[in-house]
Amino acid sequence: MSEKIKNKQELKGKVVSDAMSKTVVVEVSRYVMHPKYKKYFKRSKKYSAHDEKNEFKVGDMVVIESTRPISKTKKWAVKEKIS
């Protein structure tokens, strides 16, 4: 039998909120080049991520990975903390 390969996306970001139970909000920043002026500028997006043990706090740098939908907004789970 062939083994099914699961490709999961991974993103690095900073925890900006831990007010909810089992959920943290992670802000992921990236640099984008302007199409006309060729200048790089920062774009950021916030993702709700599942934190089963409520172990991550505001300011932590974490890696999140895509997962099955857990709720309406949670489609990511915290994988690990970056030192």
Number of C-alpha atoms within 10 A of each C-alpha: 3 4 5 6 6 6 8 10 10 13 17 20 23 21 22 16 16 19 12 10 11 14 21 27 21 28 19 19 15 12 11 12 11 10 8 6 7 9 10 12 10 9 10 10 10 14 19 22 24 23 20 13 9 14 10 20 14 14 13 15 20 20 18 26 18 17 15 9 11 12 9 7 10 18 17 24 23 23 17 13 15 11 6
